[in-house]
Amino acid sequence: MIGPPKLTRFERARIVGARALQVSLGAPILVQLAIGVNDAIDIAIVELNERVLPMTVRRSLPDGTFQDIPLVDLLGSL
């Protein structure tokens, strides 16, 4: 595996931001939400913590090679 065996803070921010944009544009919410959670960023964080996002992280090296890693494989240490 390229890079650390867990999700970096930069990858986490990118995933939360991308998912928040999707939710704000009308994408279906994948989890049951607690009362009072209605902000797109908060919804994205809950979905990330619940490990329900079907996303892949692409890590690349300066030589142009890359590796696609399923998000659930990087969330084991959360």
N, CA, C, O and CB atoms as a CASP TS submission, in Angstrom:
PFRMAT TS
TARGET T0000
AUTHOR 0000-0000-0000
METHOD Language model
MODEL 1
PARENT N/A
ATOM      1  N   MET     1       0.846  -1.181   0.000  1.00  0.00           N
ATOM      2  CA  MET     1       0.000   0.000   0.000  1.00  0.00           C
ATOM      3  C   MET     1       0.890   1.242   0.000  1.00  0.00           C
ATOM      4  O   MET     1       1.876   1.320   0.732  1.00  0.00           O
ATOM      5  CB  MET     1      -0.961  -0.001   1.224  1.00  0.00           C
ATOM      6  N   ILE     2       0.526   2.186  -0.818  1.00  0.00           N
ATOM      7  CA  ILE     2       1.244   3.451  -0.885  1.00  0.00           C
ATOM      8  C   ILE     2       0.759   4.337   0.262  1.00  0.00           C
ATOM      9  O   ILE     2      -0.446   4.480   0.469  1.00  0.00           O
ATOM     10  CB  ILE     2       1.033   4.152  -2.271  1.00  0.00           C
ATOM     11  N   GLY     3       1.677   4.922   0.996  1.00  0.00           N
ATOM     12  CA  GLY     3       1.318   5.851   2.054  1.00  0.00           C
ATOM     13  C   GLY     3       0.920   5.168   3.340  1.00  0.00           C
ATOM     14  O   GLY     3       1.084   3.958   3.489  1.00  0.00           O
ATOM     15  N   PRO     4       0.389   5.957   4.281  1.00  0.00           N
ATOM     16  CA  PRO     4       0.020   5.401   5.588  1.00  0.00           C
ATOM     17  C   PRO     4      -1.169   4.440   5.470  1.00  0.00           C
ATOM     18  O   PRO     4      -1.973   4.557   4.545  1.00  0.00           O
ATOM     19  CB  PRO     4      -0.316   6.534   6.572  1.00  0.00           C
ATOM     20  N   PRO     5      -1.279   3.496   6.405  1.00  0.00           N
ATOM     21  CA  PRO     5      -2.360   2.505   6.341  1.00  0.00           C
ATOM     22  C   PRO     5      -3.701   3.032   6.841  1.00  0.00           C
ATOM     23  O   PRO     5      -4.641   2.259   7.023  1.00  0.00           O
ATOM     24  CB  PRO     5      -1.981   1.293   7.141  1.00  0.00           C
ATOM     25  N   LYS     6      -3.794   4.328   7.061  1.00  0.00           N
ATOM     26  CA  LYS     6      -5.057   4.920   7.501  1.00  0.00           C
ATOM     27  C   LYS     6      -5.347   6.167   6.677  1.00  0.00           C
ATOM     28  O   LYS     6      -4.499   6.631   5.914  1.00  0.00           O
ATOM     29  CB  LYS     6      -5.015   5.262   9.013  1.00  0.00           C
ATOM     30  N   LEU     7      -6.530   6.694   6.835  1.00  0.00           N
ATOM     31  CA  LEU     7      -6.960   7.882   6.115  1.00  0.00           C
ATOM     32  C   LEU     7      -6.223   9.102   6.669  1.00  0.00           C
ATOM     33  O   LEU     7      -6.230   9.333   7.878  1.00  0.00           O
ATOM     34  CB  LEU     7      -8.498   8.068   6.222  1.00  0.00           C
ATOM     35  N   THR     8      -5.589   9.882   5.794  1.00  0.00           N
ATOM     36  CA  THR     8      -4.901  11.088   6.263  1.00  0.00           C
ATOM     37  C   THR     8      -5.913  12.204   6.484  1.00  0.00           C
ATOM     38  O   THR     8      -7.050  12.118   6.020  1.00  0.00           O
ATOM     39  CB  THR     8      -3.812  11.535   5.251  1.00  0.00           C
ATOM     40  N   ARG     9      -5.508  13.230   7.181  1.00  0.00           N
ATOM     41  CA  ARG     9      -6.431  14.349   7.444  1.00  0.00           C
ATOM     42  C   ARG     9      -6.802  15.064   6.153  1.00  0.00           C
ATOM     43  O   ARG     9      -7.895  15.620   6.044  1.00  0.00           O
ATOM     44  CB  ARG     9      -5.804  15.348   8.435  1.00  0.00           C
ATOM     45  N   PHE    10      -5.912  15.056   5.184  1.00  0.00           N
ATOM     46  CA  PHE    10      -6.195  15.706   3.906  1.00  0.00           C
ATOM     47  C   PHE    10      -7.211  14.892   3.100  1.00  0.00           C
ATOM     48  O   PHE    10      -8.122  15.451   2.489  1.00  0.00           O
ATOM     49  CB  PHE    10      -4.896  15.891   3.097  1.00  0.00           C
ATOM     50  N   GLU    11      -7.045  13.576   3.105  1.00  0.00           N
ATOM     51  CA  GLU    11      -7.997  12.706   2.419  1.00  0.00           C
ATOM     52  C   GLU    11      -9.367  12.800   3.092  1.00  0.00           C
ATOM     53  O   GLU    11     -10.399  12.830   2.421  1.00  0.00           O
ATOM     54  CB  GLU    11      -7.492  11.239   2.412  1.00  0.00           C
ATOM     55  N   ARG    12      -9.364  12.846   4.416  1.00  0.00           N
ATOM     56  CA  ARG    12     -10.624  12.960   5.157  1.00  0.00           C
ATOM     57  C   ARG    12     -11.353  14.257   4.792  1.00  0.00           C
ATOM     58  O   ARG    12     -12.561  14.246   4.558  1.00  0.00           O
ATOM     59  CB  ARG    12     -10.360  12.907   6.680  1.00  0.00           C
ATOM     60  N   ALA    13     -10.626  15.361   4.745  1.00  0.00           N
ATOM     61  CA  ALA    13     -11.226  16.644   4.390  1.00  0.00           C
ATOM     62  C   ALA    13     -11.769  16.615   2.964  1.00  0.00           C
ATOM     63  O   ALA    13     -12.851  17.141   2.701  1.00  0.00           O
ATOM     64  CB  ALA    13     -10.200  17.773   4.544  1.00  0.00           C
ATOM     65  N   ARG    14     -11.037  16.013   2.058  1.00  0.00           N
ATOM     66  CA  ARG    14     -11.478  15.919   0.664  1.00  0.00           C
ATOM     67  C   ARG    14     -12.740  15.088   0.533  1.00  0.00           C
ATOM     68  O   ARG    14     -13.656  15.457  -0.202  1.00  0.00           O
ATOM     69  CB  ARG    14     -10.378  15.325  -0.201  1.00  0.00           C
ATOM     70  N   ILE    15     -12.794  13.964   1.241  1.00  0.00           N
ATOM     71  CA  ILE    15     -13.954  13.078   1.175  1.00  0.00           C
ATOM     72  C   ILE    15     -15.180  13.748   1.793  1.00  0.00           C
ATOM     73  O   ILE    15     -16.269  13.699   1.221  1.00  0.00           O
ATOM     74  CB  ILE    15     -13.657  11.747   1.889  1.00  0.00           C
ATOM     75  N   VAL    16     -15.006  14.372   2.958  1.00  0.00           N
ATOM     76  CA  VAL    16     -16.131  15.047   3.602  1.00  0.00           C
ATOM     77  C   VAL    16     -16.637  16.190   2.721  1.00  0.00           C
ATOM     78  O   VAL    16     -17.847  16.373   2.584  1.00  0.00           O
ATOM     79  CB  VAL    16     -15.720  15.580   4.993  1.00  0.00           C
ATOM     80  N   GLY    17     -15.738  16.946   2.132  1.00  0.00           N
ATOM     81  CA  GLY    17     -16.150  18.044   1.264  1.00  0.00           C
ATOM     82  C   GLY    17     -16.878  17.567   0.022  1.00  0.00           C
ATOM     83  O   GLY    17     -17.891  18.146  -0.369  1.00  0.00           O
ATOM     84  N   ALA    18     -16.365  16.514  -0.601  1.00  0.00           N
ATOM     85  CA  ALA    18     -17.010  15.984  -1.806  1.00  0.00           C
ATOM     86  C   ALA    18     -18.391  15.421  -1.487  1.00  0.00           C
ATOM     87  O   ALA    18     -19.346  15.646  -2.230  1.00  0.00           O
ATOM     88  CB  ALA    18     -16.136  14.897  -2.448  1.00  0.00           C
ATOM     89  N   ARG    19     -18.490  14.693  -0.384  1.00  0.00           N
ATOM     90  CA  ARG    19     -19.783  14.105  -0.019  1.00  0.00           C
ATOM     91  C   ARG    19     -20.771  15.194   0.411  1.00  0.00           C
ATOM     92  O   ARG    19     -21.959  15.095   0.104  1.00  0.00           O
ATOM     93  CB  ARG    19     -19.603  13.069   1.116  1.00  0.00           C
ATOM     94  N   ALA    20     -20.305  16.226   1.112  1.00  0.00           N
ATOM     95  CA  ALA    20     -21.183  17.327   1.506  1.00  0.00           C
ATOM     96  C   ALA    20     -21.749  18.032   0.276  1.00  0.00           C
ATOM     97  O   ALA    20     -22.916  18.423   0.265  1.00  0.00           O
ATOM     98  CB  ALA    20     -20.424  18.332   2.393  1.00  0.00           C
ATOM     99  N   LEU    21     -20.930  18.194  -0.752  1.00  0.00           N
ATOM    100  CA  LEU    21     -21.414  18.795  -1.993  1.00  0.00           C
ATOM    101  C   LEU    21     -22.486  17.917  -2.627  1.00  0.00           C
ATOM    102  O   LEU    21     -23.507  18.424  -3.092  1.00  0.00           O
ATOM    103  CB  LEU    21     -20.252  19.016  -2.979  1.00  0.00           C
ATOM    104  N   GLN    22     -22.266  16.612  -2.650  1.00  0.00           N
ATOM    105  CA  GLN    22     -23.257  15.693  -3.205  1.00  0.00           C
ATOM    106  C   GLN    22     -24.580  15.792  -2.449  1.00  0.00           C
ATOM    107  O   GLN    22     -25.647  15.853  -3.060  1.00  0.00           O
ATOM    108  CB  GLN    22     -22.732  14.254  -3.162  1.00  0.00           C
ATOM    109  N   VAL    23     -24.504  15.806  -1.116  1.00  0.00           N
ATOM    110  CA  VAL    23     -25.721  15.888  -0.295  1.00  0.00           C
ATOM    111  C   VAL    23     -26.437  17.213  -0.533  1.00  0.00           C
ATOM    112  O   VAL    23     -27.664  17.247  -0.629  1.00  0.00           O
ATOM    113  CB  VAL    23     -25.379  15.729   1.204  1.00  0.00           C
ATOM    114  N   SER    24     -25.679  18.302  -0.627  1.00  0.00           N
ATOM    115  CA  SER    24     -26.306  19.613  -0.832  1.00  0.00           C
ATOM    116  C   SER    24     -26.975  19.717  -2.202  1.00  0.00           C
ATOM    117  O   SER    24     -27.883  20.526  -2.394  1.00  0.00           O
ATOM    118  CB  SER    24     -25.267  20.723  -0.682  1.00  0.00           C
ATOM    119  N   LEU    25     -26.523  18.891  -3.156  1.00  0.00           N
ATOM    120  CA  LEU    25     -27.126  18.896  -4.490  1.00  0.00           C
ATOM    121  C   LEU    25     -28.243  17.867  -4.633  1.00  0.00           C
ATOM    122  O   LEU    25     -28.771  17.665  -5.726  1.00  0.00           O
ATOM    123  CB  LEU    25     -26.063  18.638  -5.536  1.00  0.00           C
ATOM    124  N   GLY    26     -28.602  17.211  -3.516  1.00  0.00           N
ATOM    125  CA  GLY    26     -29.759  16.329  -3.537  1.00  0.00           C
ATOM    126  C   GLY    26     -29.480  14.842  -3.540  1.00  0.00           C
ATOM    127  O   GLY    26     -30.402  14.054  -3.748  1.00  0.00           O
ATOM    128  N   ALA    27     -28.246  14.428  -3.319  1.00  0.00           N
ATOM    129  CA  ALA    27     -27.940  12.994  -3.269  1.00  0.00           C
ATOM    130  C   ALA    27     -28.635  12.364  -2.066  1.00  0.00           C
ATOM    131  O   ALA    27     -28.819  13.023  -1.043  1.00  0.00           O
ATOM    132  CB  ALA    27     -26.404  12.755  -3.197  1.00  0.00           C
ATOM    133  N   PRO    28     -29.022  11.097  -2.178  1.00  0.00           N
ATOM    134  CA  PRO    28     -29.686  10.449  -1.042  1.00  0.00           C
ATOM    135  C   PRO    28     -28.731  10.293   0.140  1.00  0.00           C
ATOM    136  O   PRO    28     -27.537  10.050  -0.032  1.00  0.00           O
ATOM    137  CB  PRO    28     -30.236   9.077  -1.458  1.00  0.00           C
ATOM    138  N   ILE    29     -29.280  10.437   1.333  1.00  0.00           N
ATOM    139  CA  ILE    29     -28.496  10.285   2.561  1.00  0.00           C
ATOM    140  C   ILE    29     -28.479   8.803   2.918  1.00  0.00           C
ATOM    141  O   ILE    29     -29.516   8.141   2.881  1.00  0.00           O
ATOM    142  CB  ILE    29     -29.090  11.150   3.740  1.00  0.00           C
ATOM    143  N   LEU    30     -27.300   8.280   3.265  1.00  0.00           N
ATOM    144  CA  LEU    30     -27.111   6.849   3.428  1.00  0.00           C
ATOM    145  C   LEU    30     -27.252   6.353   4.865  1.00  0.00           C
ATOM    146  O   LEU    30     -27.125   5.152   5.103  1.00  0.00           O
ATOM    147  CB  LEU    30     -25.775   6.475   2.915  1.00  0.00           C
ATOM    148  N   VAL    31     -27.510   7.233   5.828  1.00  0.00           N
ATOM    149  CA  VAL    31     -27.621   6.828   7.231  1.00  0.00           C
ATOM    150  C   VAL    31     -28.847   7.475   7.864  1.00  0.00           C
ATOM    151  O   VAL    31     -29.389   8.453   7.349  1.00  0.00           O
ATOM    152  CB  VAL    31     -26.342   7.209   8.017  1.00  0.00           C
ATOM    153  N   GLN    32     -29.271   6.911   8.985  1.00  0.00           N
ATOM    154  CA  GLN    32     -30.302   7.548   9.806  1.00  0.00           C
ATOM    155  C   GLN    32     -29.628   8.652  10.612  1.00  0.00           C
ATOM    156  O   GLN    32     -28.581   8.432  11.222  1.00  0.00           O
ATOM    157  CB  GLN    32     -31.023   6.505  10.750  1.00  0.00           C
ATOM    158  N   LEU    33     -30.221   9.822  10.613  1.00  0.00           N
ATOM    159  CA  LEU    33     -29.609  10.960  11.292  1.00  0.00           C
ATOM    160  C   LEU    33     -30.279  11.237  12.625  1.00  0.00           C
ATOM    161  O   LEU    33     -31.478  11.017  12.795  1.00  0.00           O
ATOM    162  CB  LEU    33     -29.673  12.196  10.413  1.00  0.00           C
ATOM    163  N   ALA    34     -29.486  11.721  13.563  1.00  0.00           N
ATOM    164  CA  ALA    34     -30.026  12.152  14.848  1.00  0.00           C
ATOM    165  C   ALA    34     -30.800  13.448  14.640  1.00  0.00           C
ATOM    166  O   ALA    34     -30.588  14.165  13.662  1.00  0.00           O
ATOM    167  CB  ALA    34     -28.890  12.342  15.905  1.00  0.00           C
ATOM    168  N   ILE    35     -31.683  13.730  15.559  1.00  0.00           N
ATOM    169  CA  ILE    35     -32.472  14.966  15.486  1.00  0.00           C
ATOM    170  C   ILE    35     -31.521  16.159  15.605  1.00  0.00           C
ATOM    171  O   ILE    35     -30.662  16.193  16.486  1.00  0.00           O
ATOM    172  CB  ILE    35     -33.571  15.009  16.615  1.00  0.00           C
ATOM    173  N   GLY    36     -31.680  17.114  14.729  1.00  0.00           N
ATOM    174  CA  GLY    36     -30.862  18.313  14.758  1.00  0.00           C
ATOM    175  C   GLY    36     -29.692  18.295  13.797  1.00  0.00           C
ATOM    176  O   GLY    36     -29.035  19.321  13.622  1.00  0.00           O
ATOM    177  N   VAL    37     -29.408  17.173  13.170  1.00  0.00           N
ATOM    178  CA  VAL    37     -28.324  17.108  12.189  1.00  0.00           C
ATOM    179  C   VAL    37     -28.937  17.401  10.823  1.00  0.00           C
ATOM    180  O   VAL    37     -29.653  16.567  10.267  1.00  0.00           O
ATOM    181  CB  VAL    37     -27.596  15.700  12.209  1.00  0.00           C
ATOM    182  N   ASN    38     -28.658  18.577  10.287  1.00  0.00           N
ATOM    183  CA  ASN    38     -29.229  18.933   8.989  1.00  0.00           C
ATOM    184  C   ASN    38     -28.240  19.657   8.078  1.00  0.00           C
ATOM    185  O   ASN    38     -28.585  20.000   6.947  1.00  0.00           O
ATOM    186  CB  ASN    38     -30.447  19.794   9.191  1.00  0.00           C
ATOM    187  N   ASP    39     -27.028  19.892   8.549  1.00  0.00           N
ATOM    188  CA  ASP    39     -26.003  20.532   7.737  1.00  0.00           C
ATOM    189  C   ASP    39     -25.323  19.480   6.865  1.00  0.00           C
ATOM    190  O   ASP    39     -25.068  18.367   7.325  1.00  0.00           O
ATOM    191  CB  ASP    39     -24.966  21.266   8.628  1.00  0.00           C
ATOM    192  N   ALA    40     -25.029  19.818   5.624  1.00  0.00           N
ATOM    193  CA  ALA    40     -24.449  18.857   4.690  1.00  0.00           C
ATOM    194  C   ALA    40     -23.098  18.324   5.175  1.00  0.00           C
ATOM    195  O   ALA    40     -22.797  17.144   4.995  1.00  0.00           O
ATOM    196  CB  ALA    40     -24.289  19.499   3.320  1.00  0.00           C
ATOM    197  N   ILE    41     -22.295  19.178   5.780  1.00  0.00           N
ATOM    198  CA  ILE    41     -20.988  18.730   6.279  1.00  0.00           C
ATOM    199  C   ILE    41     -21.169  17.761   7.440  1.00  0.00           C
ATOM    200  O   ILE    41     -20.476  16.746   7.514  1.00  0.00           O
ATOM    201  CB  ILE    41     -20.127  19.935   6.720  1.00  0.00           C
ATOM    202  N   ASP    42     -22.091  18.063   8.345  1.00  0.00           N
ATOM    203  CA  ASP    42     -22.352  17.160   9.468  1.00  0.00           C
ATOM    204  C   ASP    42     -22.869  15.807   8.986  1.00  0.00           C
ATOM    205  O   ASP    42     -22.497  14.767   9.530  1.00  0.00           O
ATOM    206  CB  ASP    42     -23.359  17.790  10.435  1.00  0.00           C
ATOM    207  N   ILE    43     -23.720  15.820   7.973  1.00  0.00           N
ATOM    208  CA  ILE    43     -24.240  14.578   7.397  1.00  0.00           C
ATOM    209  C   ILE    43     -23.089  13.771   6.785  1.00  0.00           C
ATOM    210  O   ILE    43     -23.017  12.556   6.968  1.00  0.00           O
ATOM    211  CB  ILE    43     -25.330  14.881   6.324  1.00  0.00           C
ATOM    212  N   ALA    44     -22.194  14.441   6.063  1.00  0.00           N
ATOM    213  CA  ALA    44     -21.053  13.755   5.448  1.00  0.00           C
ATOM    214  C   ALA    44     -20.135  13.144   6.505  1.00  0.00           C
ATOM    215  O   ALA    44     -19.624  12.040   6.313  1.00  0.00           O
ATOM    216  CB  ALA    44     -20.259  14.729   4.566  1.00  0.00           C
ATOM    217  N   ILE    45     -19.923  13.840   7.607  1.00  0.00           N
ATOM    218  CA  ILE    45     -19.080  13.318   8.685  1.00  0.00           C
ATOM    219  C   ILE    45     -19.720  12.091   9.315  1.00  0.00           C
ATOM    220  O   ILE    45     -19.029  11.115   9.604  1.00  0.00           O
ATOM    221  CB  ILE    45     -18.833  14.396   9.753  1.00  0.00           C
ATOM    222  N   VAL    46     -21.032  12.127   9.532  1.00  0.00           N
ATOM    223  CA  VAL    46     -21.732  10.969  10.095  1.00  0.00           C
ATOM    224  C   VAL    46     -21.617   9.782   9.145  1.00  0.00           C
ATOM    225  O   VAL    46     -21.355   8.663   9.585  1.00  0.00           O
ATOM    226  CB  VAL    46     -23.223  11.304  10.367  1.00  0.00           C
ATOM    227  N   GLU    47     -21.807  10.012   7.859  1.00  0.00           N
ATOM    228  CA  GLU    47     -21.692   8.927   6.884  1.00  0.00           C
ATOM    229  C   GLU    47     -20.282   8.350   6.856  1.00  0.00           C
ATOM    230  O   GLU    47     -20.114   7.135   6.744  1.00  0.00           O
ATOM    231  CB  GLU    47     -22.079   9.423   5.492  1.00  0.00           C
ATOM    232  N   LEU    48     -19.281   9.195   6.954  1.00  0.00           N
ATOM    233  CA  LEU    48     -17.894   8.719   6.977  1.00  0.00           C
ATOM    234  C   LEU    48     -17.636   7.884   8.228  1.00  0.00           C
ATOM    235  O   LEU    48     -17.031   6.815   8.146  1.00  0.00           O
ATOM    236  CB  LEU    48     -16.909   9.907   6.916  1.00  0.00           C
ATOM    237  N   ASN    49     -18.089   8.362   9.376  1.00  0.00           N
ATOM    238  CA  ASN    49     -17.877   7.636  10.627  1.00  0.00           C
ATOM    239  C   ASN    49     -18.643   6.319  10.669  1.00  0.00           C
ATOM    240  O   ASN    49     -18.207   5.371  11.324  1.00  0.00           O
ATOM    241  CB  ASN    49     -18.286   8.500  11.800  1.00  0.00           C
ATOM    242  N   GLU    50     -19.771   6.249   9.982  1.00  0.00           N
ATOM    243  CA  GLU    50     -20.559   5.013   9.923  1.00  0.00           C
ATOM    244  C   GLU    50     -20.033   4.042   8.871  1.00  0.00           C
ATOM    245  O   GLU    50     -20.519   2.916   8.768  1.00  0.00           O
ATOM    246  CB  GLU    50     -22.015   5.336   9.634  1.00  0.00           C
ATOM    247  N   ARG    51     -19.050   4.468   8.095  1.00  0.00           N
ATOM    248  CA  ARG    51     -18.388   3.625   7.089  1.00  0.00           C
ATOM    249  C   ARG    51     -19.347   3.140   5.994  1.00  0.00           C
ATOM    250  O   ARG    51     -19.297   1.974   5.603  1.00  0.00           O
ATOM    251  CB  ARG    51     -17.747   2.425   7.769  1.00  0.00           C
ATOM    252  N   VAL    52     -20.204   4.013   5.506  1.00  0.00           N
ATOM    253  CA  VAL    52     -21.172   3.628   4.478  1.00  0.00           C
ATOM    254  C   VAL    52     -20.879   4.245   3.110  1.00  0.00           C
ATOM    255  O   VAL    52     -21.602   3.985   2.149  1.00  0.00           O
ATOM    256  CB  VAL    52     -22.558   4.023   4.916  1.00  0.00           C
ATOM    257  N   LEU    53     -19.850   5.042   3.016  1.00  0.00           N
ATOM    258  CA  LEU    53     -19.560   5.709   1.750  1.00  0.00           C
ATOM    259  C   LEU    53     -18.845   4.765   0.785  1.00  0.00           C
ATOM    260  O   LEU    53     -17.783   4.238   1.116  1.00  0.00           O
ATOM    261  CB  LEU    53     -18.711   6.962   1.991  1.00  0.00           C
ATOM    262  N   PRO    54     -19.402   4.547  -0.389  1.00  0.00           N
ATOM    263  CA  PRO    54     -18.758   3.678  -1.377  1.00  0.00           C
ATOM    264  C   PRO    54     -17.754   4.455  -2.236  1.00  0.00           C
ATOM    265  O   PRO    54     -17.968   4.647  -3.433  1.00  0.00           O
ATOM    266  CB  PRO    54     -19.817   3.019  -2.273  1.00  0.00           C
ATOM    267  N   MET    55     -16.676   4.891  -1.622  1.00  0.00           N
ATOM    268  CA  MET    55     -15.683   5.702  -2.323  1.00  0.00           C
ATOM    269  C   MET    55     -14.340   4.988  -2.343  1.00  0.00           C
ATOM    270  O   MET    55     -14.093   4.057  -1.576  1.00  0.00           O
ATOM    271  CB  MET    55     -15.545   7.086  -1.663  1.00  0.00           C
ATOM    272  N   THR    56     -13.484   5.449  -3.238  1.00  0.00           N
ATOM    273  CA  THR    56     -12.130   4.921  -3.378  1.00  0.00           C
ATOM    274  C   THR    56     -11.147   6.089  -3.307  1.00  0.00           C
ATOM    275  O   THR    56     -11.382   7.149  -3.887  1.00  0.00           O
ATOM    276  CB  THR    56     -11.967   4.126  -4.721  1.00  0.00           C
ATOM    277  N   VAL    57     -10.047   5.880  -2.590  1.00  0.00           N
ATOM    278  CA  VAL    57      -8.999   6.895  -2.482  1.00  0.00           C
ATOM    279  C   VAL    57      -7.885   6.522  -3.449  1.00  0.00           C
ATOM    280  O   VAL    57      -7.400   5.391  -3.440  1.00  0.00           O
ATOM    281  CB  VAL    57      -8.458   7.011  -1.012  1.00  0.00           C
ATOM    282  N   ARG    58      -7.484   7.469  -4.279  1.00  0.00           N
ATOM    283  CA  ARG    58      -6.376   7.231  -5.215  1.00  0.00           C
ATOM    284  C   ARG    58      -5.139   7.925  -4.668  1.00  0.00           C
ATOM    285  O   ARG    58      -5.106   9.147  -4.526  1.00  0.00           O
ATOM    286  CB  ARG    58      -6.718   7.748  -6.661  1.00  0.00           C
ATOM    287  N   ARG    59      -4.132   7.131  -4.366  1.00  0.00           N
ATOM    288  CA  ARG    59      -2.860   7.668  -3.898  1.00  0.00           C
ATOM    289  C   ARG    59      -1.848   7.532  -5.025  1.00  0.00           C
ATOM    290  O   ARG    59      -1.726   6.475  -5.643  1.00  0.00           O
ATOM    291  CB  ARG    59      -2.370   6.936  -2.607  1.00  0.00           C
ATOM    292  N   SER    60      -1.125   8.613  -5.281  1.00  0.00           N
ATOM    293  CA  SER    60      -0.169   8.593  -6.387  1.00  0.00           C
ATOM    294  C   SER    60       1.222   8.968  -5.896  1.00  0.00           C
ATOM    295  O   SER    60       1.387   9.622  -4.866  1.00  0.00           O
ATOM    296  CB  SER    60      -0.614   9.549  -7.507  1.00  0.00           C
ATOM    297  N   LEU    61       2.211   8.537  -6.659  1.00  0.00           N
ATOM    298  CA  LEU    61       3.605   8.839  -6.387  1.00  0.00           C
ATOM    299  C   LEU    61       4.140   9.786  -7.455  1.00  0.00           C
ATOM    300  O   LEU    61       3.539   9.909  -8.522  1.00  0.00           O
ATOM    301  CB  LEU    61       4.445   7.546  -6.330  1.00  0.00           C
ATOM    302  N   PRO    62       5.256  10.457  -7.188  1.00  0.00           N
ATOM    303  CA  PRO    62       5.813  11.397  -8.164  1.00  0.00           C
ATOM    304  C   PRO    62       6.171  10.760  -9.511  1.00  0.00           C
ATOM    305  O   PRO    62       6.232  11.459 -10.522  1.00  0.00           O
ATOM    306  CB  PRO    62       7.036  12.041  -7.587  1.00  0.00           C
ATOM    307  N   ASP    63       6.407   9.446  -9.535  1.00  0.00           N
ATOM    308  CA  ASP    63       6.763   8.803 -10.800  1.00  0.00           C
ATOM    309  C   ASP    63       5.545   8.496 -11.674  1.00  0.00           C
ATOM    310  O   ASP    63       5.684   7.934 -12.760  1.00  0.00           O
ATOM    311  CB  ASP    63       7.522   7.525 -10.526  1.00  0.00           C
ATOM    312  N   GLY    64       4.370   8.860 -11.208  1.00  0.00           N
ATOM    313  CA  GLY    64       3.166   8.676 -12.011  1.00  0.00           C
ATOM    314  C   GLY    64       2.381   7.425 -11.687  1.00  0.00           C
ATOM    315  O   GLY    64       1.265   7.261 -12.180  1.00  0.00           O
ATOM    316  N   THR    65       2.924   6.546 -10.881  1.00  0.00           N
ATOM    317  CA  THR    65       2.163   5.350 -10.498  1.00  0.00           C
ATOM    318  C   THR    65       1.148   5.718  -9.429  1.00  0.00           C
ATOM    319  O   THR    65       1.316   6.696  -8.699  1.00  0.00           O
ATOM    320  CB  THR    65       3.107   4.225  -9.988  1.00  0.00           C
ATOM    321  N   PHE    66       0.101   4.923  -9.352  1.00  0.00           N
ATOM    322  CA  PHE    66      -0.941   5.192  -8.369  1.00  0.00           C
ATOM    323  C   PHE    66      -1.537   3.880  -7.881  1.00  0.00           C
ATOM    324  O   PHE    66      -1.329   2.816  -8.465  1.00  0.00           O
ATOM    325  CB  PHE    66      -2.039   6.098  -8.963  1.00  0.00           C
ATOM    326  N   GLN    67      -2.281   3.995  -6.792  1.00  0.00           N
ATOM    327  CA  GLN    67      -2.980   2.846  -6.234  1.00  0.00           C
ATOM    328  C   GLN    67      -4.356   3.309  -5.771  1.00  0.00           C
ATOM    329  O   GLN    67      -4.480   4.319  -5.079  1.00  0.00           O
ATOM    330  CB  GLN    67      -2.173   2.203  -5.059  1.00  0.00           C
ATOM    331  N   ASP    68      -5.386   2.563  -6.157  1.00  0.00           N
ATOM    332  CA  ASP    68      -6.745   2.844  -5.709  1.00  0.00           C
ATOM    333  C   ASP    68      -7.035   1.972  -4.495  1.00  0.00           C
ATOM    334  O   ASP    68      -6.888   0.752  -4.553  1.00  0.00           O
ATOM    335  CB  ASP    68      -7.786   2.588  -6.849  1.00  0.00           C
ATOM    336  N   ILE    69      -7.450   2.603  -3.388  1.00  0.00           N
ATOM    337  CA  ILE    69      -7.688   1.894  -2.145  1.00  0.00           C
ATOM    338  C   ILE    69      -9.132   2.160  -1.726  1.00  0.00           C
ATOM    339  O   ILE    69      -9.531   3.318  -1.605  1.00  0.00           O
ATOM    340  CB  ILE    69      -6.678   2.336  -1.033  1.00  0.00           C
ATOM    341  N   PRO    70      -9.926   1.103  -1.503  1.00  0.00           N
ATOM    342  CA  PRO    70     -11.295   1.313  -1.022  1.00  0.00           C
ATOM    343  C   PRO    70     -11.302   2.042   0.308  1.00  0.00           C
ATOM    344  O   PRO    70     -10.469   1.771   1.173  1.00  0.00           O
ATOM    345  CB  PRO    70     -12.028  -0.021  -0.886  1.00  0.00           C
ATOM    346  N   LEU    71     -12.231   2.959   0.473  1.00  0.00           N
ATOM    347  CA  LEU    71     -12.293   3.786   1.674  1.00  0.00           C
ATOM    348  C   LEU    71     -12.437   2.934   2.932  1.00  0.00           C
ATOM    349  O   LEU    71     -11.846   3.266   3.960  1.00  0.00           O
ATOM    350  CB  LEU    71     -13.454   4.771   1.576  1.00  0.00           C
ATOM    351  N   VAL    72     -13.193   1.861   2.881  1.00  0.00           N
ATOM    352  CA  VAL    72     -13.404   1.043   4.079  1.00  0.00           C
ATOM    353  C   VAL    72     -12.100   0.409   4.559  1.00  0.00           C
ATOM    354  O   VAL    72     -11.964   0.131   5.751  1.00  0.00           O
ATOM    355  CB  VAL    72     -14.442  -0.048   3.801  1.00  0.00           C
ATOM    356  N   ASP    73     -11.138   0.174   3.664  1.00  0.00           N
ATOM    357  CA  ASP    73      -9.849  -0.366   4.072  1.00  0.00           C
ATOM    358  C   ASP    73      -9.021   0.642   4.861  1.00  0.00           C
ATOM    359  O   ASP    73      -8.177   0.246   5.664  1.00  0.00           O
ATOM    360  CB  ASP    73      -9.077  -0.822   2.861  1.00  0.00           C
ATOM    361  N   LEU    74      -9.244   1.926   4.649  1.00  0.00           N
ATOM    362  CA  LEU    74      -8.498   2.969   5.341  1.00  0.00           C
ATOM    363  C   LEU    74      -9.178   3.423   6.624  1.00  0.00           C
ATOM    364  O   LEU    74      -8.561   4.128   7.423  1.00  0.00           O
ATOM    365  CB  LEU    74      -8.304   4.148   4.429  1.00  0.00           C
ATOM    366  N   LEU    75     -10.421   3.042   6.841  1.00  0.00           N
ATOM    367  CA  LEU    75     -11.162   3.491   8.004  1.00  0.00           C
ATOM    368  C   LEU    75     -11.035   2.565   9.207  1.00  0.00           C
ATOM    369  O   LEU    75     -11.672   2.810  10.231  1.00  0.00           O
ATOM    370  CB  LEU    75     -12.593   3.643   7.646  1.00  0.00           C
ATOM    371  N   GLY    76     -10.249   1.532   9.113  1.00  0.00           N
ATOM    372  CA  GLY    76     -10.118   0.600  10.216  1.00  0.00           C
ATOM    373  C   GLY    76      -9.591   1.227  11.492  1.00  0.00           C
ATOM    374  O   GLY    76      -9.861   0.719  12.580  1.00  0.00           O
ATOM    375  N   SER    77      -8.846   2.319  11.388  1.00  0.00           N
ATOM    376  CA  SER    77      -8.212   2.923  12.566  1.00  0.00           C
ATOM    377  C   SER    77      -8.973   4.126  13.111  1.00  0.00           C
ATOM    378  O   SER    77      -8.476   4.803  14.011  1.00  0.00           O
ATOM    379  CB  SER    77      -6.806   3.339  12.228  1.00  0.00           C
ATOM    380  N   LEU    78     -10.158   4.408  12.595  1.00  0.00           N
ATOM    381  CA  LEU    78     -10.926   5.557  13.107  1.00  0.00           C
ATOM    382  C   LEU    78     -11.518   5.277  14.461  1.00  0.00           C
ATOM    383  O   LEU    78     -12.190   6.137  15.030  1.00  0.00           O
ATOM    384  CB  LEU    78     -12.032   5.931  12.146  1.00  0.00           C
TER
END
